[in-house]
Amino acid sequence: MTVIPSIKKEYLLKLAKNGKRSDGRRFNEYRKIEIETNVVKKAEGSAKVKLGNTQVLAGIKMDIGEPYPDSPDQGVMTTAAELIPLASPDFEAGPPQEDAIELARVVDRGIRESEVIELDKLCIEPGEKVWIVFIDIHILDYDGNLFDAASLAALAAIMTTKVPAERFELGEDYPLPVREPPISCTSVKFNGVVVMDPSLDEEDIAEARLTVATDKNGDIRAMQKGLTGSFTVDEIKKVIKDSIDNGKKLRELLYKSVGK
């Protein structure tokens, strides 16, 4: 570790010990969030999310293909993430990095397991033709908490997607069938302190990470643990409560951005 990161780490730990963060936020407070939809005109749906200085673009493309053998009457969804080198000195050009694969899997799992997209309504001919939904996530600027930013961008893009039926001579275009989405909130722990919506500096010194996705009723829909550290039972309970509270606020922003 170089001298500058060591000094920065000591500074952040000292602040945390005194109940403070470098940007003045409370431990359970998010940075400013901006959601802009329909930013890519040639996509079926798209959205850009700015979370503090982190910026993520999500685009949806749809095509017709064959269903999976074990779900012949359901559409197909696939998620990919790209860490653009211009977004961070740590991102490299070439094949998907491990971080990009993990990000895509976490976003994909949150959407798939909560059945946000009604895949059973995307069947054209059982066993022959179904709609395929491609979710592409591009990191434009990285300053921490990609999980929440990417999840919000993907959800906003999905909720504004139109199925391109006219292009394939299948009638008029129509909105992608979707259900109520769960909202993901991420926390990290360092030196006995737990903070939500970590900045890049906070992520760099984090020992453990926990992402909690909750629905509009405050019920847990998914949890994802990361890094090698651990959380106490009381810390997990606090993270869940803060995730429910922040989830309500983020959901309001999401609905407002898509006109609902």
SVG drawing of the C-alpha trace seen along z (x, -y; Angstrom):
<svg xmlns="http://www.w3.org/2000/svg" viewBox="-51 -17 55 46">
<polyline fill="none" stroke="black" stroke-width="0.4" points="0.0,0.0 1.3,-3.4 1.6,-6.4 -1.5,-8.2 -4.0,-5.3 -2.6,-4.7 -3.2,-8.3 -6.7,-8.2 -7.6,-5.0 -6.5,-6.4 -8.5,-9.6 -11.7,-7.6 -11.4,-5.4 -10.9,-8.3 -14.0,-10.1 -16.1,-6.9 -15.0,-6.5 -16.4,-9.9 -19.7,-9.1 -18.8,-11.0 -18.2,-10.3 -15.9,-12.3 -18.8,-13.8 -20.8,-14.7 -23.5,-12.0 -25.1,-10.1 -24.2,-6.4 -27.5,-5.3 -27.8,-8.2 -27.6,-7.9 -25.9,-10.3 -28.0,-12.4 -29.7,-10.2 -30.7,-11.2 -32.5,-8.8 -33.0,-9.7 -34.9,-7.4 -35.1,-6.9 -31.5,-8.1 -30.7,-5.6 -33.2,-6.1 -32.3,-2.8 -32.8,-0.7 -36.2,0.8 -35.7,-0.8 -32.8,-2.7 -31.9,-4.6 -29.0,-6.5 -28.5,-6.6 -26.2,-9.1 -25.5,-8.1 -23.2,-10.7 -20.4,-10.6 -21.1,-7.0 -22.8,-6.9 -24.4,-3.8 -26.2,-3.3 -28.5,-0.4 -30.1,0.5 -32.6,3.1 -32.7,4.8 -35.2,7.5 -35.1,10.2 -36.9,13.4 -35.2,16.8 -35.8,20.3 -36.8,20.9 -34.8,23.0 -35.7,26.6 -36.9,26.7 -39.1,23.6 -40.6,23.9 -43.4,21.4 -41.3,18.6 -39.3,15.8 -35.5,15.5 -33.6,12.9 -29.8,12.3 -27.7,9.7 -24.2,8.4 -22.1,5.7 -19.2,3.7 -16.7,1.8 -15.6,-0.9 -11.9,-1.7 -12.6,-5.5 -14.8,-5.0 -11.8,-4.0 -8.1,-3.4 -8.8,0.1 -11.0,1.1 -9.2,2.7 -10.2,3.3 -10.8,6.9 -12.9,9.8 -15.3,9.2 -13.5,8.9 -14.5,10.8 -16.1,7.7 -18.2,7.2 -19.4,10.8 -20.3,10.5 -22.2,7.2 -24.1,8.8 -25.0,11.8 -26.2,9.8 -28.4,7.6 -29.7,10.5 -30.5,12.5 -32.4,9.6 -34.6,9.2 -35.0,13.0 -35.7,14.3 -38.3,11.6 -39.8,12.2 -39.9,8.5 -40.2,9.4 -43.2,11.6 -41.4,14.1 -44.5,16.3 -46.1,13.5 -43.2,13.4 -43.9,16.7 -44.8,16.5 -44.9,20.2 -44.3,22.7 -41.0,24.5 -40.3,22.6 -40.3,18.8 -40.1,16.5 -38.9,13.0 -35.4,12.6 -34.6,9.7 -31.0,8.5 -30.0,6.2 -26.8,4.4 -25.2,2.4 -22.3,-0.1 -20.4,-1.7 -19.6,-5.3 -18.0,-6.7 -17.1,-4.6 -17.2,-6.2 -18.6,-3.3 -21.8,-1.3 -22.2,0.1 -24.7,2.7 -27.4,0.2 -26.7,-2.1 -26.8,0.7 -29.9,2.3 -31.8,-1.1 -30.6,-1.7 -31.7,1.8 -35.1,1.5 -35.8,-2.0 -34.8,-0.7 -37.0,2.4 -40.0,0.3 -39.8,-1.9 -39.2,0.9 -41.6,1.4 -41.7,4.9 -40.8,4.3 -43.7,6.3 -44.1,4.1 -40.5,4.8 -41.3,8.5 -44.8,8.1 -46.4,9.3 -48.8,6.4 -48.3,3.2 -45.6,2.5 -46.6,2.8 -45.1,2.2 -42.9,5.0 -45.0,6.9 -43.5,6.2 -44.3,6.7 -43.5,4.6 -39.7,4.4 -37.7,5.0 -35.2,2.3 -31.6,3.2 -29.7,1.3 -26.0,1.9 -24.0,1.4 -20.4,2.0 -18.5,2.5 -15.1,1.3 -13.5,1.0 -16.8,1.9 -18.8,-0.7 -21.5,0.0 -22.4,-2.6 -24.9,-2.6 -24.3,-3.6 -20.5,-3.3 -18.3,-5.7 -15.2,-4.3 -12.9,-5.3 -15.2,-3.5 -15.4,-0.4 -11.6,-0.3 -11.3,0.2 -14.5,2.3 -14.2,5.7 -17.7,6.9 -20.6,6.0 -24.3,6.8 -26.9,6.0 -30.6,6.3 -33.5,6.1 -36.9,5.4 -40.4,5.1 -43.0,2.4 -44.3,4.1 -40.9,4.1 -40.4,7.9 -36.9,9.2 -36.7,10.6 -33.0,11.2 -29.7,10.8 -26.2,10.9 -23.1,11.1 -19.7,10.0 -16.1,9.7 -14.4,11.8 -15.5,10.0 -18.7,10.7 -21.7,8.9 -23.1,9.4 -26.8,10.3 -27.6,6.8 -25.7,5.2 -27.7,7.3 -31.0,6.3 -29.9,2.6 -29.0,3.0 -32.3,4.6 -34.2,1.8 -32.2,-0.9 -32.6,1.0 -36.4,1.0 -36.4,-2.7 -34.2,-3.7 -35.9,-1.3 -39.1,-3.3 -37.3,-6.5 -35.5,-4.9 -38.8,-3.3 -40.4,-6.7 -37.6,-8.1 -37.7,-5.1 -41.5,-5.4 -41.2,-9.2 -38.5,-8.7 -40.7,-6.2 -43.9,-8.3 -45.7,-6.0"/>
</svg>
